[in-house]
Amino acid sequence: MLKSIVGNIVSPDPTVRKLTFANFINTFGNGMFHTVGIIYFSFTVGLGAHSVAFAFTIGAAVSLAVSVPAGHLADKWSPKYVGIASFILQGIVLGLQVFTKTWSVFVILLCLEYFVERFGQNARMSYIAQIGEGQKRVEARAYMRAVTNLGIGSGTLIAGIALAINTPTAYKTMIALDALTFLFAALAYTRVPNVAPTLAQHEKFDWSVLKDHRYIIATALNGGLNLHFLVQNVAIPVWVVQETNAPRWMISGIMLMNTLAIVLFQVRSSKKATDIRAAIKLFQQASFYVALASLIYAMAHGVNALWASIIMLVGMAVHVAGELTGSNSAWMIAMDLADQRRQGVYQGIWAMGFGLTDMVGPSLLVALVIGIGQFGWVILAAWFLLIGQAMRFHLRNV
């Protein structure tokens, strides 16, 4: 078991190994912050839950707005050094949040953090796109994602100490430690080999990427499938609590199952994405899995606690198969369809698909699965199937 876990998070490639080590440090800190951040700023500082949530929405909008220009910087300058600078600046900005007392200061610092984070994320994706081709790039992304889940999960467990202590000092300590992890991640990132910029210094940024209709439509379709991530984070918790007899702790069990599956199987499943044609087929398979999972979740309504719990776990088992398959296919499509000289810009466009889904998805899902009920899950399943068919038709000539 231990050997299997290690083999799925430690790459034999030294460059990928160094990348994932830096990523683990970063995501470990993120796990701590995401667990205590909203609670600390909402209740300990006293900014209020709605105000803090709105601040995060503004920050996400800023990240979305700078996504493409941030990618251009990664293409024009070394993605390694853009990544290092991003980690350092994020650490500084997050450290300042410990001293935040007012909402206006909090939202300014949060926007700065999201702004800098977007540059770093695009730089890392641009870096991966340059260190290999085809399946090797997908495998590198798979290692990054497996380590991300392990890091966030580990950070969440540590943050549980602060939740148990429940004092301002405990929360501030977690946030300060997260700030330090950014600096340690920057130090670890200095060990990855440098890669040359793909654009010359005189090449200016433009929005010509928007003329690549094939890529834009593929981005939109992938964003449509990515709604399944919000099914996990938004729809399932609300569905379990309000519409099933399953115990509330089952939400944690479902999420733990998902995390373990990603850590154990993401890298292994990435080997199926051998080329762009295989990725298109995998995308359609992923849409089928998450559609089937949606129908299974619907069956948890109206049965006793034991059966509701079993049904939700079975649904997640099918769902995670779609998540694994869909992630691998999306990485291949995103990197192979892109202009290889402008990977940063193109990955910025791809990230916008995620961002837009994150903005509209939560309200849509609540309206479907709570407002409509079981039939809402049927509508959702039909949506996922349609997205899979649409992607295969759209890229039929690739």
VEXDREN-2710 file (C-alpha; in Angstrom, 1 decimal):
% VEXDREN-2710
k/r/px/py/pz
1/MET/0.0/0.0/0.0
2/LEU/2.7/2.4/1.0
3/LYS/4.8/1.6/-2.0
4/SER/1.8/2.2/-4.3
5/ILE/1.2/5.6/-2.7
6/VAL/4.8/6.6/-3.0
7/GLY/4.9/5.5/-6.7
8/ASN/1.9/7.7/-7.4
9/ILE/3.3/10.9/-5.9
10/VAL/7.1/10.6/-6.5
11/SER/8.0/10.8/-10.1
12/PRO/11.1/9.0/-11.5
13/ASP/11.8/12.2/-13.6
14/PRO/14.0/14.5/-11.4
15/THR/12.5/17.7/-12.9
16/VAL/8.9/16.6/-12.2
17/ARG/10.0/15.4/-8.8
18/LYS/11.3/18.9/-7.9
19/LEU/8.2/20.5/-9.3
20/THR/5.9/18.3/-7.2
21/PHE/7.9/18.8/-4.1
22/ALA/7.5/22.6/-4.4
23/ASN/3.8/22.0/-5.1
24/PHE/3.4/19.9/-2.0
25/ILE/4.8/22.6/0.2
26/ASN/2.5/25.2/-1.4
27/THR/-0.7/23.1/-1.3
28/PHE/0.1/22.0/2.3
29/GLY/-0.1/25.7/3.3
30/ASN/-3.2/26.2/1.2
31/GLY/-4.9/23.4/3.0
32/MET/-4.3/25.1/6.3
33/PHE/-5.5/28.5/5.1
34/HIS/-8.7/27.2/3.4
35/THR/-9.7/25.4/6.5
36/VAL/-9.3/28.3/9.0
37/GLY/-9.3/31.4/6.8
38/ILE/-13.0/32.0/6.4
39/ILE/-13.7/31.2/10.0
40/TYR/-10.9/33.5/11.3
41/PHE/-11.8/36.5/9.2
42/SER/-15.6/36.0/9.5
43/PHE/-15.9/35.4/13.2
44/THR/-12.6/36.1/15.0
45/VAL/-11.8/39.3/13.2
46/GLY/-15.5/40.0/12.9
47/LEU/-15.8/40.8/9.2
48/GLY/-18.9/38.6/8.8
49/ALA/-19.4/35.5/6.7
50/HIS/-21.2/37.2/3.8
51/SER/-18.6/40.0/3.5
52/VAL/-15.7/37.5/3.6
53/ALA/-17.4/35.3/0.9
54/PHE/-18.0/38.4/-1.2
55/ALA/-14.3/39.3/-0.9
56/PHE/-13.3/35.9/-2.1
57/THR/-15.7/36.4/-5.1
58/ILE/-14.0/39.7/-6.0
59/GLY/-10.6/38.0/-5.7
60/ALA/-11.7/35.2/-8.0
61/ALA/-12.9/37.8/-10.5
62/VAL/-9.5/39.6/-10.4
63/SER/-7.8/36.3/-11.1
64/LEU/-10.1/35.6/-14.0
65/ALA/-9.4/39.1/-15.5
66/VAL/-5.6/38.8/-15.5
67/SER/-5.5/35.1/-16.5
68/VAL/-4.5/35.7/-20.2
69/PRO/-2.0/38.6/-19.6
70/ALA/-0.4/36.6/-16.8
71/GLY/0.1/33.7/-19.3
72/HIS/1.8/36.1/-21.7
73/LEU/4.3/37.1/-19.0
74/ALA/5.2/33.4/-18.5
75/ASP/5.8/33.1/-22.2
76/LYS/7.9/36.2/-22.4
77/TRP/10.0/35.6/-19.3
78/SER/11.3/32.4/-17.8
79/PRO/8.3/30.5/-16.3
80/LYS/10.7/29.3/-13.6
81/TYR/11.5/32.8/-12.3
82/VAL/7.9/34.1/-12.7
83/GLY/6.9/31.1/-10.5
84/ILE/9.5/31.9/-7.9
85/ALA/8.5/35.6/-7.8
86/SER/4.9/34.6/-7.5
87/PHE/5.5/32.4/-4.5
88/ILE/7.5/35.1/-2.7
89/LEU/5.0/37.8/-3.3
90/GLN/2.1/35.5/-2.2
91/GLY/3.9/34.8/1.0
92/ILE/4.4/38.5/1.8
93/VAL/0.8/39.4/1.0
94/LEU/-0.6/36.5/3.0
95/GLY/1.6/37.4/5.9
96/LEU/0.1/40.9/6.0
97/GLN/-3.4/39.4/6.2
98/VAL/-2.6/38.3/9.8
99/PHE/-2.7/42.0/10.8
100/THR/-6.0/42.7/8.9
101/LYS/-8.7/44.4/10.9
102/THR/-11.0/45.9/8.3
103/TRP/-12.9/44.6/5.3
104/SER/-11.4/47.1/2.9
105/VAL/-7.8/46.1/3.7
106/PHE/-8.7/42.4/3.6
107/VAL/-10.3/42.6/0.1
108/ILE/-7.3/44.6/-1.2
109/LEU/-4.8/42.0/0.1
110/LEU/-6.9/39.2/-1.1
111/CYS/-7.1/40.7/-4.6
112/LEU/-3.4/41.1/-4.6
113/GLU/-2.9/37.5/-3.6
114/TYR/-5.2/36.2/-6.3
115/PHE/-3.5/38.5/-8.8
116/VAL/-0.1/37.2/-8.0
117/GLU/-1.3/33.6/-7.7
118/ARG/-2.7/33.6/-11.3
119/PHE/0.8/34.6/-12.6
120/GLY/2.3/31.7/-10.7
121/GLN/-0.2/29.1/-11.8
122/ASN/0.1/30.0/-15.5
123/ALA/3.9/30.0/-15.2
124/ARG/3.8/26.4/-13.7
125/MET/1.5/25.2/-16.4
126/SER/3.7/26.8/-19.1
127/TYR/6.7/25.2/-17.6
128/ILE/5.2/21.7/-17.7
129/ALA/4.2/22.3/-21.3
130/GLN/7.8/22.9/-22.2
131/ILE/9.5/20.0/-20.4
132/GLY/7.9/17.3/-22.6
133/GLU/5.3/16.4/-25.2
134/GLY/2.1/14.4/-25.3
135/GLN/1.6/11.8/-22.6
136/LYS/4.7/12.9/-20.7
137/ARG/3.1/16.3/-20.1
138/VAL/-0.1/14.7/-18.9
139/GLU/1.8/12.5/-16.5
140/ALA/3.6/15.5/-15.1
141/ARG/0.2/17.2/-14.5
142/ALA/-1.1/13.9/-12.9
143/TYR/1.8/13.9/-10.4
144/MET/1.1/17.6/-9.6
145/ARG/-2.6/16.8/-9.0
146/ALA/-1.9/13.8/-6.9
147/VAL/0.5/15.8/-4.7
148/THR/-2.0/18.7/-4.6
149/ASN/-4.6/16.5/-3.0
150/LEU/-2.1/15.0/-0.6
151/GLY/-0.9/18.5/0.4
152/ILE/-4.3/20.0/0.9
153/GLY/-5.5/17.0/2.8
154/SER/-2.4/17.1/5.1
155/GLY/-2.7/20.8/5.6
156/THR/-6.4/20.4/6.5
157/LEU/-5.6/17.9/9.1
158/ILE/-3.0/20.2/10.7
159/ALA/-5.5/23.1/10.6
160/GLY/-7.8/21.0/12.6
161/ILE/-5.6/21.7/15.6
162/ALA/-6.4/25.4/15.3
163/LEU/-10.1/24.6/15.0
164/ALA/-9.9/22.6/18.2
165/ILE/-8.0/25.3/20.1
166/ASN/-10.3/28.0/18.7
167/THR/-8.3/31.0/19.7
168/PRO/-7.1/34.1/17.6
169/THR/-3.5/33.1/18.2
170/ALA/-4.1/29.5/16.9
171/TYR/-5.7/30.9/13.7
172/LYS/-3.0/33.5/13.2
173/THR/-0.4/30.8/13.6
174/MET/-1.9/28.8/10.8
175/ILE/-2.1/31.8/8.5
176/ALA/1.5/32.7/9.3
177/LEU/2.7/29.2/8.6
178/ASP/0.9/29.2/5.3
179/ALA/2.8/32.4/4.4
180/LEU/6.0/30.7/5.3
181/THR/5.2/27.7/3.1
182/PHE/5.1/30.1/0.1
183/LEU/8.7/31.1/0.8
184/PHE/9.8/27.5/1.3
185/ALA/8.0/26.6/-2.0
186/ALA/9.9/29.4/-3.7
187/LEU/13.2/28.1/-2.3
188/ALA/12.3/24.6/-3.6
189/TYR/11.4/26.0/-7.0
190/THR/14.8/27.4/-7.4
191/ARG/16.1/23.8/-7.9
192/VAL/14.0/23.1/-11.0
193/PRO/16.0/23.5/-14.3
194/ASN/15.5/26.7/-16.2
195/VAL/13.6/26.8/-19.5
196/ALA/14.0/29.5/-22.1
197/PRO/11.1/31.9/-22.8
198/THR/9.1/31.0/-25.9
199/LEU/8.5/34.6/-26.9
200/ALA/11.0/37.3/-27.7
201/GLN/11.1/40.4/-25.4
202/HIS/9.8/42.7/-28.1
203/GLU/6.7/40.6/-28.8
204/LYS/3.8/42.5/-27.2
205/PHE/0.6/41.0/-25.7
206/ASP/-2.5/40.9/-27.8
207/TRP/-5.8/39.1/-27.7
208/SER/-5.4/37.2/-31.0
209/VAL/-5.8/34.0/-29.0
210/LEU/-9.5/34.7/-29.0
211/LYS/-9.5/34.2/-32.8
212/ASP/-8.6/30.5/-32.2
213/HIS/-12.2/29.4/-32.3
214/ARG/-11.3/25.7/-32.0
215/TYR/-9.5/26.3/-28.7
216/ILE/-12.1/28.7/-27.3
217/ILE/-15.0/26.3/-28.0
218/ALA/-13.0/23.4/-26.5
219/THR/-12.3/25.6/-23.4
220/ALA/-16.0/26.3/-23.0
221/LEU/-17.0/22.6/-23.4
222/ASN/-14.3/21.7/-20.8
223/GLY/-15.8/24.3/-18.5
224/GLY/-19.2/22.7/-18.9
225/LEU/-17.8/19.3/-17.8
226/ASN/-15.9/20.9/-14.9
227/LEU/-19.3/21.6/-13.3
228/HIS/-18.8/18.1/-11.8
229/PHE/-16.1/19.5/-9.5
230/LEU/-18.7/21.8/-8.0
231/VAL/-21.1/18.9/-7.7
232/GLN/-18.6/17.5/-5.2
233/ASN/-18.0/20.8/-3.3
234/VAL/-21.4/22.4/-3.4
235/ALA/-24.2/20.0/-4.5
236/ILE/-23.3/16.9/-2.6
237/PRO/-23.0/18.5/0.9
238/VAL/-26.3/20.4/0.4
239/TRP/-28.0/17.3/-1.0
240/VAL/-26.8/15.0/1.8
241/VAL/-28.0/17.4/4.5
242/GLN/-31.3/18.6/3.1
243/GLU/-32.6/15.8/0.9
244/THR/-31.2/12.5/2.2
245/ASN/-31.3/10.6/5.5
246/ALA/-27.5/10.0/5.4
247/PRO/-25.6/11.3/8.5
248/ARG/-23.8/14.6/8.0
249/TRP/-20.4/13.0/8.7
250/MET/-20.9/11.0/5.5
251/ILE/-19.9/14.2/3.6
252/SER/-16.4/13.9/5.1
253/GLY/-16.3/10.2/4.2
254/ILE/-17.3/11.0/0.6
255/MET/-14.6/13.7/0.2
256/LEU/-12.0/11.5/1.9
257/MET/-12.8/8.7/-0.6
258/ASN/-12.3/11.2/-3.5
259/THR/-9.0/12.5/-2.1
260/LEU/-7.5/9.0/-1.6
261/ALA/-8.6/7.9/-5.1
262/ILE/-6.9/10.9/-6.7
263/VAL/-3.7/10.2/-4.8
264/LEU/-3.7/6.5/-5.6
265/PHE/-4.9/6.5/-9.2
266/GLN/-4.4/9.8/-10.9
267/VAL/-0.9/9.0/-12.2
268/ARG/-1.8/5.4/-13.1
269/SER/-4.8/6.6/-15.1
270/SER/-2.9/9.3/-17.0
271/LYS/-1.1/6.6/-19.1
272/LYS/-4.4/6.2/-21.1
273/ALA/-4.0/9.7/-22.5
274/THR/-1.5/8.7/-25.1
275/ASP/-2.4/11.3/-27.7
276/ILE/-5.0/13.9/-28.6
277/ARG/-7.4/11.4/-30.2
278/ALA/-7.3/9.2/-27.1
279/ALA/-7.9/12.2/-25.0
280/ILE/-11.1/13.1/-26.9
281/LYS/-12.5/9.6/-26.3
282/LEU/-11.5/9.8/-22.6
283/PHE/-13.4/13.1/-22.4
284/GLN/-16.5/11.5/-23.7
285/GLN/-16.0/8.6/-21.2
286/ALA/-15.6/11.1/-18.4
287/SER/-18.9/12.8/-19.3
288/PHE/-20.6/9.4/-19.1
289/TYR/-19.2/8.6/-15.7
290/VAL/-20.2/11.9/-14.1
291/ALA/-23.7/11.6/-15.8
292/LEU/-24.1/8.2/-14.3
293/ALA/-22.9/9.4/-10.9
294/SER/-25.5/12.2/-11.0
295/LEU/-28.3/9.6/-11.5
296/ILE/-27.0/7.5/-8.7
297/TYR/-26.9/10.5/-6.3
298/ALA/-30.6/11.1/-7.1
299/MET/-31.5/7.7/-5.8
300/ALA/-30.3/8.6/-2.3
301/HIS/-33.5/10.6/-1.7
302/GLY/-36.3/8.9/0.2
303/VAL/-34.4/5.9/1.6
304/ASN/-33.1/5.1/5.1
305/ALA/-29.7/6.3/6.4
306/LEU/-27.8/3.2/5.6
307/TRP/-29.0/2.9/2.0
308/ALA/-28.6/6.6/1.4
309/SER/-25.0/6.4/2.7
310/ILE/-24.2/3.4/0.4
311/ILE/-25.8/5.0/-2.6
312/MET/-23.8/8.2/-2.1
313/LEU/-20.5/6.3/-1.7
314/VAL/-21.3/4.2/-4.9
315/GLY/-22.0/7.5/-6.7
316/MET/-18.7/9.0/-5.6
317/ALA/-16.9/5.8/-6.8
318/VAL/-18.3/6.3/-10.3
319/HIS/-17.8/10.1/-10.1
320/VAL/-14.1/9.8/-9.2
321/ALA/-13.6/7.6/-12.2
322/GLY/-15.0/10.4/-14.3
323/GLU/-12.8/12.9/-12.5
324/LEU/-9.7/11.0/-13.1
325/THR/-10.5/10.4/-16.8
326/GLY/-11.7/13.9/-17.4
327/SER/-8.6/15.5/-15.9
328/ASN/-6.2/13.5/-18.0
329/SER/-8.1/14.2/-21.2
330/ALA/-8.4/17.9/-20.5
331/TRP/-4.7/18.3/-19.8
332/MET/-3.9/16.7/-23.2
333/ILE/-6.4/18.7/-25.1
334/ALA/-5.4/22.0/-23.4
335/MET/-1.7/21.6/-24.1
336/ASP/-1.8/19.9/-27.5
337/LEU/-4.3/22.2/-29.1
338/ALA/-2.4/25.3/-28.0
339/ASP/0.1/27.3/-29.9
340/GLN/3.3/25.8/-28.5
341/ARG/5.1/29.2/-28.5
342/ARG/2.3/30.7/-26.4
343/GLN/1.4/28.0/-23.9
344/GLY/1.2/30.5/-21.1
345/VAL/-1.5/32.5/-22.9
346/TYR/-3.4/29.5/-24.0
347/GLN/-3.3/27.9/-20.5
348/GLY/-4.6/31.3/-19.2
349/ILE/-7.6/31.0/-21.6
350/TRP/-8.1/27.4/-20.4
351/ALA/-8.1/28.6/-16.8
352/MET/-10.8/31.1/-17.6
353/GLY/-13.1/28.2/-18.4
354/PHE/-12.6/27.0/-14.9
355/GLY/-13.1/30.4/-13.5
356/LEU/-16.4/31.1/-15.2
357/THR/-17.7/27.7/-14.1
358/ASP/-16.8/28.6/-10.5
359/MET/-18.6/31.8/-10.7
360/VAL/-22.0/30.6/-12.1
361/GLY/-21.9/26.9/-11.0
362/PRO/-22.8/27.1/-7.3
363/SER/-26.1/28.9/-7.8
364/LEU/-27.0/26.8/-10.8
365/LEU/-26.4/23.5/-8.9
366/VAL/-28.3/24.6/-5.8
367/ALA/-31.2/25.6/-8.1
368/LEU/-31.1/22.2/-9.8
369/VAL/-30.6/19.7/-7.0
370/ILE/-32.4/21.6/-4.2
371/GLY/-34.9/23.7/-6.2
372/ILE/-36.0/20.9/-8.5
373/GLY/-34.9/17.8/-6.6
374/GLN/-34.3/14.4/-8.1
375/PHE/-35.2/15.5/-11.6
376/GLY/-32.6/18.2/-11.3
377/TRP/-30.0/15.4/-11.1
378/VAL/-31.5/14.0/-14.3
379/ILE/-31.1/17.3/-16.0
380/LEU/-27.5/17.5/-14.8
381/ALA/-26.8/14.0/-16.2
382/ALA/-28.2/15.0/-19.6
383/TRP/-26.0/18.1/-19.5
384/PHE/-22.8/16.1/-19.0
385/LEU/-23.7/13.6/-21.7
386/LEU/-24.4/16.4/-24.1
387/ILE/-21.0/18.1/-23.3
388/GLY/-19.2/14.8/-24.0
389/GLN/-20.9/14.3/-27.4
390/ALA/-20.3/18.0/-28.3
391/MET/-16.5/17.8/-27.6
392/ARG/-16.2/14.7/-29.7
393/PHE/-18.1/16.3/-32.6
394/HIS/-16.1/19.6/-32.2
395/LEU/-12.7/17.9/-32.4
396/ARG/-13.8/15.2/-34.9
397/ASN/-11.1/16.3/-37.5
398/VAL/-8.2/16.5/-35.0
END
